[in-house]
Amino acid sequence: MRRSSGMAVLALAAAFLVGCSSSSDEGSSSVDSGGGGAAVPAPAAPGDTGGGSADSGSDTERQVVTTATSSVVVEDPAESAQAVSELVESVGGRVEQRTEQAASEDGEGAVADLVVRVPADELTGVLAELEDLGDVRNVSVSRSDVTSTAVDLDARISALQTSVARLQSLMDDAASTEALLAAEGALSARQEQLESLQSQRAFLGDQVELSTLSVHLEPVAVVAAGGDPGFVDGLSAGWDALLAVGSAAVVVLGTLLPWLPVLLLVAGAVVLSLRRTRRRTAPMAPPPPASPSPTA
């Protein structure tokens, strides 16, 4: 009976740890020494309803995500795209996406687009360096404060680390297979939640550390194409129109040429038929009058 009572108590304790909040006990600091290697931050783990108070300290570092866009008119978009890539890498950033569109036969349409990640403290300098590549037409910078999200994730990670440490201690003290299996199931679920939160925190930290910059590069010809046409433009347009008309005439002539013999045969047949019809319908000429016989 005593052994059964001990097993029941351990099972109930494991179920209580699975169902309760990760940080509802006040004695978390005393459990840290008995945990199996779980790293718990120096501050006490906050409760489920007290997570918002973790960022009340004035020494909390602000977490800001910065994104920026820029459009630059350059002589050669492909060459400028390479220059932007080298500039970003020189300040410790990286190029995440780079696309280039080749020019058409008339020399228009060549553009390049890049999405780069730049250290947050280097973004202003990189935007200034873009002016050396060409004419910067527009720049847009936006910032989003994610301090509360970061603090909340840190608090939840700390609480789960404490819960994992307690479950590991419970597994070490388990006196039955049932209690050990219950503790292992709870530990697996908590570790899965912990890894998910740590992944979210790492992604958020990367967004804060490296700003996202989108750069659009276009050639001067694309911008100048919208200007007022001049004499040379009119002459070029007229010549193009003449060539277009000539090409159309050649196409029509090439289309009708195979039909020319057939049309000639049909026209000849029609002409012969009309001539025969006219001959049949023409009135007969009266015979000439007989000359009078001479009298004796």
C-alpha positions in Angstrom: 0.0 0.0 0.0 2.8 2.4 0.8 4.5 1.7 -2.5 1.2 2.3 -4.3 0.6 5.5 -2.5 4.1 6.7 -3.4 3.5 5.9 -7.1 0.2 7.7 -7.0 1.8 10.8 -5.5 4.5 10.9 -8.1 2.0 10.4 -10.9 -0.1 13.3 -9.5 2.9 15.5 -9.3 3.8 14.8 -12.9 0.3 15.6 -14.1 0.3 18.8 -12.0 3.5 19.9 -13.7 2.1 19.2 -17.2 -1.2 21.1 -16.6 0.0 24.1 -14.6 1.8 27.2 -15.8 5.5 26.9 -16.4 6.3 29.5 -13.8 3.5 29.4 -11.2 5.8 28.4 -8.3 7.8 31.1 -6.4 10.6 28.7 -5.6 12.2 28.6 -9.0 15.5 29.8 -7.8 15.8 26.8 -5.4 15.0 24.3 -8.3 17.6 25.8 -10.6 20.4 24.1 -8.6 18.8 20.7 -9.0 18.0 21.0 -12.7 19.8 18.9 -15.2 21.7 21.6 -17.2 18.9 24.0 -18.0 20.1 27.6 -18.3 17.8 30.0 -16.4 18.5 33.7 -16.6 19.3 35.6 -13.4 15.9 37.3 -13.0 13.1 35.1 -11.7 10.8 33.6 -14.3 7.7 35.7 -14.7 4.2 34.2 -14.3 1.7 33.8 -17.0 0.0 37.1 -16.2 3.2 39.0 -15.3 5.1 38.7 -18.6 4.4 42.3 -19.4 6.2 43.6 -16.4 9.6 42.3 -17.6 10.1 45.3 -19.9 9.3 47.8 -17.2 13.0 48.5 -16.4 14.5 51.6 -17.9 17.6 49.6 -18.9 15.8 47.5 -21.5 17.4 47.8 -24.9 15.0 48.9 -27.6 14.5 46.3 -30.4 13.8 48.0 -33.7 13.3 46.3 -37.1 14.2 48.6 -40.0 13.3 48.2 -43.7 14.2 50.5 -46.6 13.7 50.9 -50.3 15.6 53.0 -52.9 15.4 53.6 -56.6 18.5 54.7 -58.5 19.0 55.8 -62.1 22.3 54.5 -63.4 24.2 54.1 -66.7 24.5 50.3 -66.5 22.1 48.4 -64.2 24.0 45.2 -64.3 27.3 46.9 -63.4 25.7 48.9 -60.7 24.1 45.7 -59.2 27.5 44.2 -58.9 28.7 47.4 -57.2 25.8 47.3 -54.7 26.6 43.7 -53.9 30.2 44.5 -53.2 29.2 47.5 -51.0 26.8 45.4 -48.9 29.3 42.6 -48.4 32.1 45.1 -47.4 30.0 46.3 -44.4 29.2 42.8 -43.2 25.9 42.4 -45.0 24.6 39.8 -47.5 22.6 39.7 -50.7 19.5 37.6 -50.4 18.0 38.2 -53.8 19.4 39.6 -57.1 17.6 39.8 -60.4 18.7 41.4 -63.7 16.7 41.9 -66.9 18.7 42.3 -70.1 18.0 45.2 -72.5 15.8 44.6 -75.6 17.0 45.1 -79.2 16.3 48.9 -79.0 18.4 49.2 -75.9 15.5 49.7 -73.5 14.2 47.7 -70.6 17.4 46.8 -68.8 16.8 46.9 -65.0 18.1 45.2 -61.9 16.6 44.6 -58.5 18.3 43.5 -55.2 17.1 42.6 -51.8 20.0 42.9 -49.3 20.5 42.6 -45.5 22.7 45.3 -44.0 23.8 45.8 -40.4 21.4 48.2 -38.8 24.1 50.7 -37.8 25.4 50.6 -41.4 22.1 51.3 -43.2 22.5 55.1 -43.3 26.0 54.9 -44.7 24.9 52.4 -47.4 22.0 54.7 -48.5 24.5 57.5 -48.8 26.9 55.4 -50.9 24.1 54.7 -53.4 24.4 58.3 -54.5 27.8 57.5 -56.0 26.2 55.0 -58.4 23.8 57.4 -60.0 20.8 59.6 -59.5 18.8 58.5 -56.4 15.2 59.1 -57.2 13.5 58.0 -54.0 14.4 56.6 -50.6 11.9 55.2 -48.1 12.8 54.0 -44.5 10.4 52.5 -42.0 11.1 51.3 -38.5 9.0 49.0 -36.2 9.6 48.7 -32.5 9.4 45.1 -31.4 10.8 45.5 -27.9 7.6 44.1 -26.2 7.6 41.1 -28.5 11.2 40.3 -27.8 10.7 40.7 -24.0 7.7 38.5 -24.1 9.6 35.8 -26.0 12.5 36.0 -23.6 10.1 35.6 -20.6 8.4 32.6 -22.1 11.7 31.0 -23.0 12.9 31.5 -19.5 9.8 30.0 -18.0 10.0 26.9 -20.3 13.6 26.4 -19.4 12.6 26.4 -15.7 9.9 23.9 -16.4 12.2 21.6 -18.4 14.7 21.7 -15.5 11.9 20.7 -13.0 10.8 17.8 -15.3 14.3 16.5 -15.6 14.6 16.5 -11.8 11.3 14.6 -11.5 12.5 12.0 -14.0 15.7 11.5 -11.9 13.5 10.9 -8.8 10.8 8.8 -10.5 10.2 5.6 -8.5 8.0 3.8 -11.1 7.8 3.3 -14.9 4.5 5.1 -15.0 5.8 8.2 -13.3 8.9 8.2 -15.6 6.8 7.9 -18.8 4.5 10.7 -17.7 7.5 13.0 -16.9 9.1 12.1 -20.3 5.9 13.0 -22.2 5.6 16.3 -20.4 9.3 17.0 -21.0 9.1 16.2 -24.7 6.1 18.7 -25.1 7.9 21.4 -23.2 11.1 21.0 -25.1 9.2 21.2 -28.4 7.6 24.5 -27.3 11.0 25.8 -26.1 12.7 25.1 -29.4 9.8 26.8 -31.3 10.1 29.9 -29.2 13.9 29.9 -29.5 13.5 29.8 -33.3 11.1 32.7 -33.2 13.5 34.7 -31.0 16.4 34.0 -33.2 14.5 35.1 -36.3 13.4 38.3 -34.6 17.0 39.0 -33.5 18.2 38.6 -37.0 15.6 41.1 -38.2 16.7 43.6 -35.6 20.4 43.1 -36.2 20.3 43.2 -40.1 18.0 45.8 -41.8 16.3 44.8 -45.1 17.1 47.1 -48.1 15.4 46.8 -51.5 17.3 48.5 -54.4 15.8 49.1 -57.9 18.3 50.1 -60.6 17.1 51.4 -64.0 19.0 53.0 -66.9 18.8 56.7 -67.9 17.1 55.8 -71.2 14.1 54.5 -69.5 13.6 57.7 -67.5 14.3 60.0 -70.6 11.8 58.1 -72.8 8.9 60.1 -71.3 10.2 63.5 -72.5 8.8 65.7 -75.3 9.8 64.4 -78.8 12.1 66.5 -80.9 12.9 66.8 -84.7 15.1 63.8 -84.6 12.4 61.8 -82.8 9.9 62.9 -85.5 12.2 62.0 -88.3 12.9 58.6 -86.8 9.2 58.0 -86.3 8.4 59.0 -89.9 11.2 56.7 -91.2 9.8 53.9 -89.1 6.3 54.5 -90.5 7.6 54.4 -94.1 9.4 51.2 -93.5 6.3 49.8 -91.9 4.2 50.8 -94.9 6.7 49.3 -97.3 6.9 46.1 -95.3 3.1 45.9 -95.4 3.0 46.4 -99.2 5.6 43.7 -99.7 3.6 41.3 -97.6 0.4 42.1 -99.6 2.3 41.6 -102.9 3.8 38.3 -101.7 0.3 37.1 -100.6 -1.3 38.0 -104.0 1.5 36.8 -106.3 0.6 33.1 -106.2 -2.9 34.0 -107.2 -1.9 36.1 -110.2 -1.9 33.3 -112.8 -5.4 32.2 -111.6 -6.7 35.7 -111.8 -5.3 36.1 -115.4 -7.0 32.9 -116.5 -10.3 33.9 -115.0 -10.1 37.4 -116.6 -9.2 35.8 -120.0 -12.1 33.5 -119.8 -14.5 36.3 -118.9 -13.3 38.4 -121.8 -13.7 35.6 -124.4 -17.2 34.9 -123.1 -18.2 38.5 -123.4 -16.9 38.6 -127.0 -18.8 35.5 -128.0 -22.0 36.9 -126.5 -21.7 40.1 -128.4 -21.2 38.3 -131.7 -24.3 36.2 -131.2 -26.5 39.1 -130.3 -25.3 41.5 -133.0 -28.1 42.2 -135.8 -27.6 40.7 -139.3 -26.7 43.3 -141.9 -29.4 43.6 -144.7 -28.3 42.3 -148.2 -27.3 45.0 -150.7 -30.1 46.0 -153.2 -30.0 44.3 -156.6 -28.9 46.5 -159.4 -31.6 47.0 -162.2 -31.1 45.0 -165.4 -30.4 47.1 -168.6 -33.2 47.4 -171.0 -32.9 46.3 -174.6 
